Amino acid sequence: MKRARKAPDVSLTDLRFSDLVRSPRNPGGHRLANLKVPVDVLARVHQVARRLGVTKTAAIVALLNEGLAAARRRGLGGRRAG
């Protein structure tokens, strides 16, 4: 039996993995874009998302946001949108 997946309760631009392990408070619609992701990377993201009980989209967005935050801390990133 499949487990229900949680929708993130924070803005996608602020989503982190710590947000994914909490219960959603106010899920809402967000504007998304399609990305091309290598199949092997997508398979690993799928495993993480299943373990956390969240959507692959939420896992990918959290990974991207955390990577961008790390790049900004190192002085590699640009200004934050939003």
Secondary structure, DSSP 8 states (H G I E B T S, - for coil): -----B--SS-GGG--HHHHTS--SS------------HHHHHHHHHHHHHHTB-HHHHHHHHHHHHHHHHHHTT-------
